[in-house]
Amino acid sequence: MLITGFTSRIRGTLLGGLLPLDRSRFMPEIMAGIVMAAIFIPEVMGYAKIAGMPIITGIYTILIPMVVFAIFCSSRHLIVGADSATAAIMFGILVTAAVPGSRLYLSMAFYVAILCGLFLLIARLLGLGFIGDFLSRTALVGFLTGVGVQVAISQLGGMFGLTTTGIGAFPKILSFISNLPQTSLTTLMVSILVVASIIIFRRIDPKIPGALIAVGGTIMASYIFDFTRIGVSVVGTVPNGIPTISIPTFSALDYYALFTAAGACFIVIIAQSAATSRAYSVKFSDELDEDKDILGLGISNIMAGLTGSFVVNGSPTKTQVAVESGARSQLATLIAAAVVLLVVLFFTKPLSILPNATLASIVFLIGLEMVDIKGLKDIYYEVPAEFYLALITLITVVVIGVLWGILVAVIISLILHLSHSYRPNNSILIRNERGEWAFVPVILGAYTEKGLIVYRFNRDLYYANAEKLMKEVINLVKSSDYPVYWLVLDSGGFTGIDYTSVQMLKELKIRLDKLNVLLVMTTVFPSLRMQFERSGFIKVLGEENLYRGVNDAIKAFERRK
């Protein structure tokens, strides 16, 4: 009993994604953890390359940060580590302030992770997790597809054994084309073999770690044939040992780039992690506390920055790999971290002869996987207008860069929100063919009963759409087939209104009075009523013209006829 009670208390604060432990699941979780490590290691090496960081820093992201998240989170499925989107965002912004791989660049990358962690902790304390909701699925599809295109283009030089210059996608393409005659055929052959082997193994069984097999195979080939002697460049020295906690160098930092990169990564982390954890909690009917996940992400990022790593994110691809491998709790994550620890301690030396072409090919495929053609098609067929917004985001990322891409993604998401709230599908109450009351879309000339219109505005009322309500109501009154005596405004769609809206309602009351129409309101929630009282609108409307619900208003109208 004491052990059970202690376990319950721990689960309330820590290990929510791990407890309760199911002994029958131990072996499946262990096997899943081994498979996860086998797939994650080459993947995060690729993400480190995207981020402009040493490959060991990518491996570090699936060590301490991943363990920390497993301890503090509530999700049993979300996996944290280096991610292509945040890696590309960080690189796209920091590369404007420092040379990738330089001491300054590394310090800024570490501080980006620490700042992200602090932003996430502040979001947890202030309950700001909803910020991620403002990055719409439409904008996210366009943004990630653009990042994928940029990532894939950036690796073409490495796959062909060329040195390309330029920061944006088009400068890199031009540089790649101009240097194409200097292609290293042996390097290109390695790249083709790596890409082909990964695709073939993936077709046979997605659980087969094709990338790991490609890494192991090309390391062995590099050792046997001494790739450096035949013109194939290799990674070089990779340090071993456990990462230690240290404070990054603070001098000479570009604070604009630093805070911009941290802010952009913060938004994507919030949006992507929340969407992923929600999807899998629904799929497996698990309880989820998003506040705990934000806390875990915050601490994980701080630890990443303090232990020589870079930004970590809730990764959809890693989470899917974990689920497909049989993981059903964070126990598999801890097993995967233990395997990674063994690699860091004893097997970094073989990585030093890994061909750069292997990493470039892995990253190239990662970029192609981010190109969501199906998502774009779905948006086009379902909501064509939103497709063009996604396309604008995609083009912005590819042509101008990741920073502007994330800004455009947020702006477009807000535009989508405003367009939906600005143009609501409002309703009028009528009797249907079966004689039952039903709200239907507004039709000019329609009425609820002779002399009565019950109108519902189906969004929060604010300055941008207040005028729409007034025009629609006046048009309904003037176009009715019968003289209107009562206009019932059902405010059940309002959770609150602003100053402009209150003034509009006062003006609406005056205009309806001139048309000899009584304005009546129903379903006024307590918070809304308090606003009406403070603004003096209750006195203008008249207390007797407020009703609890639509039925009460209809009955009152019928009694007064």
C-alpha positions as CSV (number, residue, x, y, z in Angstrom):
1,M,0.0,0.0,0.0
2,L,2.8,2.4,0.9
3,I,4.6,1.7,-2.4
4,T,1.4,2.1,-4.3
5,G,0.7,5.4,-2.6
6,F,4.2,6.7,-3.2
7,T,4.0,5.7,-6.9
8,S,0.7,7.6,-7.2
9,R,2.2,10.7,-5.7
10,I,5.2,10.5,-8.0
11,R,3.0,10.0,-11.0
12,G,1.1,13.2,-10.1
13,T,4.3,15.2,-10.6
14,L,6.8,13.1,-12.4
15,L,7.0,10.0,-14.7
16,G,3.4,10.5,-16.0
17,G,4.5,9.0,-19.3
18,L,6.0,6.0,-17.6
19,L,3.9,4.9,-14.7
20,P,2.1,2.7,-14.0
21,L,4.7,0.0,-15.2
22,D,3.3,-3.1,-16.8
23,R,5.6,-6.0,-16.2
24,S,4.2,-7.8,-19.3
25,R,5.4,-4.9,-21.4
26,F,9.0,-4.9,-20.2
27,M,10.4,-7.0,-23.1
28,P,8.4,-5.2,-25.9
29,E,9.5,-1.8,-24.5
30,I,13.2,-2.9,-24.4
31,M,13.1,-4.2,-28.0
32,A,11.3,-1.0,-29.1
33,G,14.0,1.1,-27.3
34,I,16.8,-0.7,-29.2
35,V,15.0,-0.2,-32.6
36,M,14.3,3.5,-31.7
37,A,18.0,4.1,-31.0
38,A,19.1,2.4,-34.2
39,I,16.8,4.7,-36.2
40,F,17.3,7.9,-34.2
41,I,21.1,7.9,-34.2
42,P,21.6,8.4,-38.0
43,E,18.5,10.6,-38.2
44,V,19.8,13.1,-35.5
45,M,23.2,13.1,-37.1
46,G,21.4,14.4,-40.2
47,Y,19.5,17.0,-38.2
48,A,22.8,18.2,-36.8
49,K,24.0,18.7,-40.3
50,I,20.8,20.7,-41.1
51,A,21.4,22.8,-38.0
52,G,25.1,23.5,-39.0
53,M,26.3,21.7,-35.8
54,P,28.8,19.0,-35.2
55,I,27.2,15.6,-35.5
56,I,27.9,14.6,-31.9
57,T,25.6,17.5,-30.8
58,G,22.8,15.8,-32.7
59,I,23.4,12.5,-30.8
60,Y,23.4,14.4,-27.6
61,T,19.8,15.6,-28.3
62,I,18.6,12.0,-27.8
63,L,20.5,11.5,-24.5
64,I,20.0,13.9,-21.6
65,P,17.1,16.0,-23.2
66,M,15.2,12.9,-24.2
67,V,15.6,11.4,-20.7
68,V,14.6,14.7,-19.0
69,F,11.4,14.9,-21.1
70,A,10.5,11.2,-20.3
71,I,10.7,12.1,-16.5
72,F,8.7,15.3,-16.6
73,C,6.1,14.7,-19.3
74,S,2.6,13.3,-19.2
75,S,2.5,11.9,-22.7
76,R,3.3,8.2,-23.0
77,H,4.1,8.5,-26.7
78,L,5.6,11.9,-27.6
79,I,9.4,11.6,-28.3
80,V,11.7,14.6,-28.0
81,G,14.9,15.2,-29.8
82,A,16.5,17.1,-32.7
83,D,13.9,17.9,-35.3
84,S,14.2,19.0,-39.0
85,A,11.9,22.0,-38.7
86,T,13.6,23.6,-35.6
87,A,17.0,22.7,-36.9
88,A,16.3,24.4,-40.2
89,I,14.8,27.4,-38.5
90,M,17.8,27.8,-36.2
91,F,20.3,27.5,-39.0
92,G,18.4,29.8,-41.4
93,I,18.5,32.6,-38.8
94,L,21.9,32.0,-37.0
95,V,23.8,31.7,-40.3
96,T,23.1,35.4,-40.9
97,A,25.1,36.2,-37.7
98,A,27.9,33.6,-37.5
99,V,29.7,31.0,-39.5
100,P,28.3,27.5,-39.0
101,G,30.6,25.4,-36.8
102,S,32.4,28.4,-35.4
103,R,32.7,29.0,-31.7
104,L,30.3,32.0,-31.9
105,Y,27.8,29.9,-33.9
106,L,27.9,27.1,-31.3
107,S,27.5,29.5,-28.4
108,M,24.5,31.0,-30.1
109,A,23.0,27.6,-30.8
110,F,23.3,26.6,-27.2
111,Y,21.7,29.8,-26.0
112,V,18.8,29.4,-28.5
113,A,18.0,26.1,-26.8
114,I,18.3,27.7,-23.3
115,L,16.1,30.7,-24.4
116,C,13.5,28.3,-25.9
117,G,13.5,26.4,-22.6
118,L,12.9,29.6,-20.7
119,F,10.1,30.7,-23.1
120,L,8.5,27.3,-22.6
121,L,8.7,27.6,-18.8
122,I,7.1,31.1,-18.9
123,A,4.4,29.7,-21.2
124,R,3.8,26.9,-18.7
125,L,3.6,29.4,-15.8
126,L,1.3,31.8,-17.6
127,G,-0.8,29.2,-19.3
128,L,0.3,30.4,-22.8
129,G,0.2,26.9,-24.4
130,F,-2.7,28.1,-26.6
131,I,-0.1,30.2,-28.6
132,G,0.6,27.1,-30.7
133,D,-3.0,27.0,-31.7
134,F,-2.5,30.1,-33.8
135,L,-0.2,28.3,-36.2
136,S,-2.8,26.7,-38.4
137,R,-2.5,23.3,-40.1
138,T,-2.7,25.0,-43.5
139,A,0.2,27.3,-42.7
140,L,2.2,24.5,-41.1
141,V,1.8,22.3,-44.1
142,G,3.1,25.1,-46.4
143,F,5.9,26.0,-44.0
144,L,7.2,22.5,-43.5
145,T,7.0,21.7,-47.2
146,G,9.1,24.8,-47.9
147,V,11.6,23.8,-45.3
148,G,11.8,20.3,-46.8
149,V,12.5,21.8,-50.3
150,Q,15.2,24.0,-48.8
151,V,16.8,21.2,-46.8
152,A,16.8,18.8,-49.9
153,I,18.4,21.5,-52.1
154,S,21.1,22.3,-49.5
155,Q,22.3,18.7,-49.6
156,L,22.8,18.3,-53.3
157,G,26.4,19.6,-53.1
158,G,27.4,17.1,-50.5
159,M,25.8,14.2,-52.4
160,F,27.8,15.2,-55.6
161,G,31.0,15.9,-53.7
162,L,30.8,19.7,-54.4
163,T,31.3,22.8,-52.3
164,T,28.3,25.1,-52.8
165,T,27.9,28.6,-51.6
166,G,24.9,30.8,-50.7
167,I,22.4,30.9,-47.9
168,G,19.0,30.7,-49.8
169,A,17.7,28.0,-52.0
170,F,18.2,29.7,-55.3
171,P,21.9,30.8,-54.6
172,K,22.6,27.2,-53.6
173,I,21.0,25.9,-56.8
174,L,23.0,28.3,-59.0
175,S,26.2,27.4,-57.1
176,F,25.4,23.7,-57.5
177,I,24.8,24.0,-61.3
178,S,27.9,26.1,-61.9
179,N,30.1,23.5,-60.0
180,L,28.5,20.4,-61.5
181,P,31.4,19.7,-63.9
182,Q,33.6,19.1,-60.8
183,T,31.3,16.2,-59.5
184,S,33.1,13.4,-57.7
185,L,31.8,10.3,-59.3
186,T,32.8,8.1,-56.3
187,T,31.0,10.4,-53.9
188,L,27.9,10.4,-56.2
189,M,28.1,6.6,-56.3
190,V,28.1,6.4,-52.5
191,S,25.1,8.8,-52.4
192,I,23.1,6.7,-54.9
193,L,23.8,3.5,-52.9
194,V,22.7,5.1,-49.6
195,V,19.5,6.6,-51.1
196,A,18.7,3.3,-52.8
197,S,19.3,1.1,-49.8
198,I,17.2,3.3,-47.5
199,I,14.3,3.4,-49.9
200,I,14.5,-0.4,-50.6
201,F,14.6,-1.3,-46.9
202,R,11.7,1.1,-46.2
203,R,9.6,-0.6,-48.9
204,I,10.4,-4.0,-47.4
205,D,9.6,-3.1,-43.8
206,P,9.5,0.4,-42.3
207,K,10.8,-1.0,-39.0
208,I,14.1,-2.0,-40.7
209,P,16.7,0.8,-39.8
210,G,17.7,1.4,-43.4
211,A,19.6,4.6,-42.4
212,L,21.6,2.7,-39.8
213,I,22.4,0.0,-42.2
214,A,23.6,2.6,-44.7
215,V,25.7,4.3,-42.1
216,G,27.3,1.0,-41.0
217,G,27.8,-0.2,-44.5
218,T,29.5,3.0,-45.7
219,I,31.7,3.1,-42.6
220,M,32.9,-0.4,-43.3
221,A,33.5,0.5,-47.0
222,S,35.3,3.6,-45.9
223,Y,37.6,1.5,-43.7
224,I,38.3,-1.1,-46.4
225,F,38.8,1.2,-49.3
226,D,40.2,4.3,-47.5
227,F,37.7,6.7,-49.0
228,T,39.8,9.8,-48.3
229,R,42.4,8.5,-50.8
230,I,39.8,8.2,-53.6
231,G,38.3,11.6,-53.2
232,V,35.4,10.8,-50.8
233,S,35.4,13.2,-47.8
234,V,34.6,11.8,-44.3
235,V,33.2,13.4,-41.1
236,G,36.5,13.5,-39.2
237,T,37.1,13.2,-35.5
238,V,34.0,12.7,-33.3
239,P,34.5,13.2,-29.6
240,N,33.3,10.6,-27.2
241,G,32.2,10.7,-23.6
242,I,29.1,11.9,-21.6
243,P,28.2,15.6,-22.2
244,T,28.9,17.8,-19.2
245,I,27.0,20.8,-18.0
246,S,28.7,24.1,-18.9
247,I,27.7,27.7,-19.4
248,P,28.2,28.7,-23.1
249,T,30.4,31.7,-24.0
250,F,28.3,34.8,-23.6
251,S,30.4,37.5,-25.4
252,A,29.9,38.8,-29.0
253,L,26.4,37.3,-29.4
254,D,24.0,38.7,-32.0
255,Y,21.0,39.2,-29.7
256,Y,18.6,40.0,-32.5
257,A,19.4,36.7,-34.3
258,L,19.4,34.9,-31.0
259,F,16.0,36.0,-29.8
260,T,14.5,35.7,-33.3
261,A,15.6,32.1,-33.6
262,A,14.5,31.3,-30.1
263,G,11.1,32.9,-30.7
264,A,10.5,31.1,-34.0
265,C,11.6,27.8,-32.6
266,F,9.4,28.3,-29.5
267,I,6.3,28.8,-31.7
268,V,7.0,25.7,-33.8
269,I,7.8,23.6,-30.7
270,I,4.5,24.6,-29.0
271,A,2.4,23.9,-32.2
272,Q,4.1,20.7,-33.4
273,S,4.6,19.1,-30.0
274,A,1.0,19.8,-28.9
275,A,-0.5,18.5,-32.2
276,T,1.6,15.3,-32.0
277,S,0.9,14.5,-28.4
278,R,-2.8,15.1,-28.9
279,A,-3.0,12.9,-31.9
280,Y,-1.4,9.9,-30.2
281,S,-3.2,10.4,-26.9
282,V,-6.5,10.2,-28.8
283,K,-5.3,7.2,-30.8
284,F,-4.5,5.2,-27.6
285,S,-7.1,6.8,-25.4
286,D,-4.5,8.0,-22.9
287,E,-4.8,10.9,-20.5
288,L,-2.8,14.0,-21.4
289,D,-1.7,17.0,-19.4
290,E,-0.3,19.5,-22.0
291,D,1.0,21.8,-19.2
292,K,3.3,19.0,-18.0
293,D,4.5,18.4,-21.5
294,I,5.4,22.1,-21.9
295,L,7.3,21.9,-18.6
296,G,9.2,18.8,-19.9
297,L,10.0,20.5,-23.2
298,G,11.2,23.6,-21.3
299,I,13.6,21.7,-19.0
300,S,14.7,19.5,-21.9
301,N,15.7,22.5,-24.0
302,I,17.5,24.2,-21.1
303,M,19.5,21.0,-20.5
304,A,20.2,20.7,-24.2
305,G,21.8,24.1,-24.2
306,L,23.8,23.4,-21.0
307,T,25.1,20.1,-22.2
308,G,26.4,21.1,-25.6
309,S,23.4,20.4,-27.8
310,F,20.8,22.4,-29.7
311,V,17.0,22.9,-29.7
312,V,14.8,19.8,-29.2
313,N,11.2,19.4,-30.2
314,G,8.4,17.0,-29.9
315,S,9.0,15.0,-33.1
316,P,6.2,13.5,-35.2
317,T,8.6,11.2,-37.1
318,K,10.3,9.9,-33.9
319,T,7.0,9.4,-32.2
320,Q,5.7,7.4,-35.2
321,V,8.9,5.3,-35.2
322,A,8.4,4.6,-31.5
323,V,4.8,3.5,-31.9
324,E,5.6,1.3,-34.9
325,S,8.5,-0.2,-33.0
326,G,6.0,-1.3,-30.2
327,A,6.6,1.5,-27.6
328,R,3.6,2.2,-25.4
329,S,5.3,4.3,-22.7
330,Q,8.4,6.4,-22.0
331,L,10.2,3.3,-20.7
332,A,11.2,2.6,-24.4
333,T,12.6,6.2,-24.5
334,L,14.8,5.5,-21.5
335,I,16.0,2.2,-23.1
336,A,16.8,4.1,-26.3
337,A,18.8,6.7,-24.3
338,A,20.8,3.9,-22.6
339,V,21.7,2.5,-26.0
340,V,22.7,5.9,-27.2
341,L,24.9,6.3,-24.1
342,L,26.8,3.1,-25.0
343,V,27.4,4.5,-28.5
344,V,28.6,7.8,-27.1
345,L,31.0,6.1,-24.7
346,F,32.4,3.4,-27.0
347,F,31.5,3.7,-30.7
348,T,32.2,7.3,-31.8
349,K,35.6,6.4,-33.4
350,P,34.0,4.5,-36.3
351,L,31.8,7.6,-37.0
352,S,35.0,9.6,-37.9
353,I,35.3,7.7,-41.2
354,L,31.7,8.0,-42.1
355,P,31.4,9.6,-45.6
356,N,29.9,13.1,-45.6
357,A,27.9,11.9,-48.7
358,T,26.1,9.4,-46.4
359,L,24.9,12.1,-44.1
360,A,24.0,14.4,-47.0
361,S,21.9,11.6,-48.6
362,I,20.1,10.9,-45.3
363,V,19.3,14.6,-44.8
364,F,18.2,14.8,-48.5
365,L,15.6,12.1,-47.9
366,I,14.5,13.7,-44.6
367,G,13.9,16.9,-46.6
368,L,11.9,15.0,-49.3
369,E,9.8,13.4,-46.5
370,M,8.9,16.9,-45.2
371,V,7.4,17.8,-48.6
372,D,3.7,17.1,-47.9
373,I,2.2,16.8,-51.4
374,K,-0.8,14.9,-50.1
375,G,-1.4,17.5,-47.5
376,L,-1.3,20.3,-50.1
377,K,-3.6,18.3,-52.4
378,D,-6.1,17.7,-49.5
379,I,-6.2,21.5,-48.8
380,Y,-6.6,22.3,-52.5
381,Y,-9.6,20.0,-52.9
382,E,-11.3,20.8,-49.6
383,V,-10.6,24.5,-49.2
384,P,-9.0,26.0,-52.3
385,A,-8.6,29.5,-50.8
386,E,-6.5,28.1,-48.0
387,F,-4.3,26.2,-50.5
388,Y,-3.1,29.4,-51.9
389,L,-2.2,30.7,-48.5
390,A,-0.2,27.5,-47.9
391,L,1.5,28.0,-51.2
392,I,2.5,31.6,-50.3
393,T,4.1,30.2,-47.1
394,L,5.9,27.5,-49.0
395,I,7.3,30.0,-51.6
396,T,8.3,32.5,-48.9
397,V,10.4,29.8,-47.1
398,V,12.1,28.7,-50.3
399,V,12.7,32.1,-51.9
400,I,13.2,34.5,-48.9
401,G,14.1,32.2,-46.0
402,V,12.9,30.3,-42.9
403,L,12.6,33.4,-40.8
404,W,10.2,35.2,-43.1
405,G,8.5,31.8,-43.7
406,I,7.6,31.4,-40.0
407,L,6.4,35.1,-39.8
408,V,4.2,34.5,-42.9
409,A,3.0,31.3,-41.4
410,V,1.9,33.0,-38.2
411,I,0.4,36.0,-40.2
412,I,-1.5,33.6,-42.5
413,S,-2.8,31.6,-39.5
414,L,-4.1,34.8,-38.0
415,I,-5.7,35.9,-41.3
416,L,-7.5,32.5,-41.5
417,H,-8.8,33.0,-37.9
418,L,-9.9,36.5,-38.6
419,S,-11.6,35.6,-41.9
420,H,-13.6,32.9,-40.2
421,S,-14.6,35.2,-37.3
422,Y,-15.3,38.1,-39.7
423,R,-17.6,36.1,-42.0
424,P,-19.5,33.8,-39.7
425,N,-22.4,31.7,-41.0
426,N,-25.2,33.3,-39.1
427,S,-28.6,31.8,-38.6
428,I,-32.3,32.5,-38.4
429,L,-34.8,30.4,-36.5
430,I,-37.7,28.9,-38.6
431,R,-40.0,25.9,-38.5
432,N,-38.8,23.1,-40.7
433,E,-40.9,20.8,-42.8
434,R,-41.8,18.6,-39.8
435,G,-42.9,21.7,-37.9
436,E,-39.9,21.7,-35.6
437,W,-37.8,24.8,-34.7
438,A,-34.4,24.8,-36.4
439,F,-31.7,27.4,-37.0
440,V,-30.8,27.7,-40.7
441,P,-28.4,30.0,-42.6
442,V,-29.7,33.6,-43.0
443,I,-32.0,34.0,-46.0
444,L,-33.3,37.5,-46.8
445,G,-37.1,37.6,-46.6
446,A,-37.3,34.7,-44.1
447,Y,-38.9,35.1,-40.7
448,T,-39.5,33.0,-37.6
449,E,-43.2,33.9,-37.2
450,K,-45.2,36.7,-38.7
451,G,-43.9,39.8,-37.1
452,L,-41.0,37.9,-35.4
453,I,-37.4,37.2,-36.4
454,V,-35.0,35.2,-34.2
455,Y,-31.5,35.9,-35.4
456,R,-28.2,34.3,-34.1
457,F,-24.7,35.6,-34.7
458,N,-22.5,32.6,-34.6
459,R,-19.1,34.1,-33.6
460,D,-17.7,36.4,-30.9
461,L,-18.7,40.0,-31.6
462,Y,-15.8,42.5,-32.0
463,Y,-14.9,45.6,-33.9
464,A,-14.2,43.8,-37.2
465,N,-17.6,42.1,-37.6
466,A,-19.9,44.3,-35.5
467,E,-21.0,46.3,-38.6
468,K,-21.8,43.0,-40.4
469,L,-24.3,42.2,-37.6
470,M,-26.0,45.5,-37.9
471,K,-26.3,45.4,-41.7
472,E,-27.6,41.9,-41.7
473,V,-30.2,42.6,-39.1
474,I,-31.5,45.7,-40.8
475,N,-31.6,43.9,-44.1
476,L,-33.6,41.0,-42.6
477,V,-36.1,43.5,-41.1
478,K,-36.5,45.5,-44.3
479,S,-36.8,42.4,-46.6
480,S,-39.3,40.4,-44.5
481,D,-42.5,39.5,-46.2
482,Y,-44.4,40.7,-43.2
483,P,-43.9,43.7,-41.0
484,V,-41.5,42.9,-38.2
485,Y,-42.4,43.9,-34.6
486,W,-39.7,42.0,-32.6
487,L,-36.1,41.2,-33.6
488,V,-34.7,38.6,-31.1
489,L,-30.9,38.6,-31.0
490,D,-29.7,35.3,-29.6
491,S,-26.3,36.1,-28.0
492,G,-25.4,32.5,-27.2
493,G,-22.5,32.8,-29.6
494,F,-20.9,35.7,-27.6
495,T,-18.4,35.0,-24.9
496,G,-17.5,38.6,-24.7
497,I,-17.7,41.8,-26.7
498,D,-15.6,44.9,-27.1
499,Y,-16.3,48.6,-26.9
500,T,-17.0,49.0,-30.6
501,S,-19.6,46.2,-30.5
502,V,-21.4,47.7,-27.5
503,Q,-21.7,51.1,-29.4
504,M,-23.0,49.2,-32.4
505,L,-25.7,47.5,-30.3
506,K,-26.8,50.9,-29.0
507,E,-27.0,52.2,-32.6
508,L,-28.9,49.1,-33.7
509,K,-31.4,49.7,-30.9
510,I,-31.9,53.3,-32.1
511,R,-32.3,52.2,-35.8
512,L,-34.8,49.5,-35.0
513,D,-36.8,51.8,-32.8
514,K,-37.1,54.1,-35.9
515,L,-38.5,51.1,-37.8
516,N,-40.9,50.4,-35.0
517,V,-39.1,47.1,-34.2
518,L,-38.4,46.0,-30.6
519,L,-34.9,44.7,-30.0
520,V,-34.9,41.7,-27.7
521,M,-31.9,39.7,-26.5
522,T,-31.7,36.1,-25.2
523,T,-29.0,33.8,-23.8
524,V,-27.0,36.6,-22.2
525,F,-24.2,34.9,-20.2
526,P,-23.3,36.4,-16.8
527,S,-19.9,37.8,-18.0
528,L,-21.6,39.4,-21.0
529,R,-24.4,40.8,-18.8
530,M,-21.7,42.5,-16.6
531,Q,-20.2,44.2,-19.7
532,F,-23.7,45.4,-20.7
533,E,-24.3,46.8,-17.2
534,R,-20.9,48.6,-17.1
535,S,-21.5,50.1,-20.5
536,G,-25.1,51.2,-19.8
537,F,-26.5,49.1,-22.6
538,I,-29.0,47.3,-20.2
539,K,-30.6,50.7,-19.6
540,V,-30.8,51.4,-23.3
541,L,-32.2,48.0,-24.1
542,G,-34.5,47.7,-21.1
543,E,-34.3,44.9,-18.5
544,E,-37.8,43.6,-19.6
545,N,-36.3,42.9,-23.0
546,L,-33.8,40.3,-21.8
547,Y,-34.9,36.7,-21.8
548,R,-33.2,33.5,-20.6
549,G,-33.6,31.6,-23.8
550,V,-35.1,31.7,-27.3
551,N,-38.2,29.8,-26.3
552,D,-39.0,32.2,-23.5
553,A,-38.7,35.1,-26.0
554,I,-41.0,33.4,-28.5
555,K,-43.7,32.7,-25.8
556,A,-43.5,36.3,-24.7
557,F,-44.0,37.5,-28.2
558,E,-47.0,35.2,-28.7
559,R,-48.5,36.5,-25.5
560,R,-48.1,40.1,-26.6
561,K,-49.7,39.7,-30.0
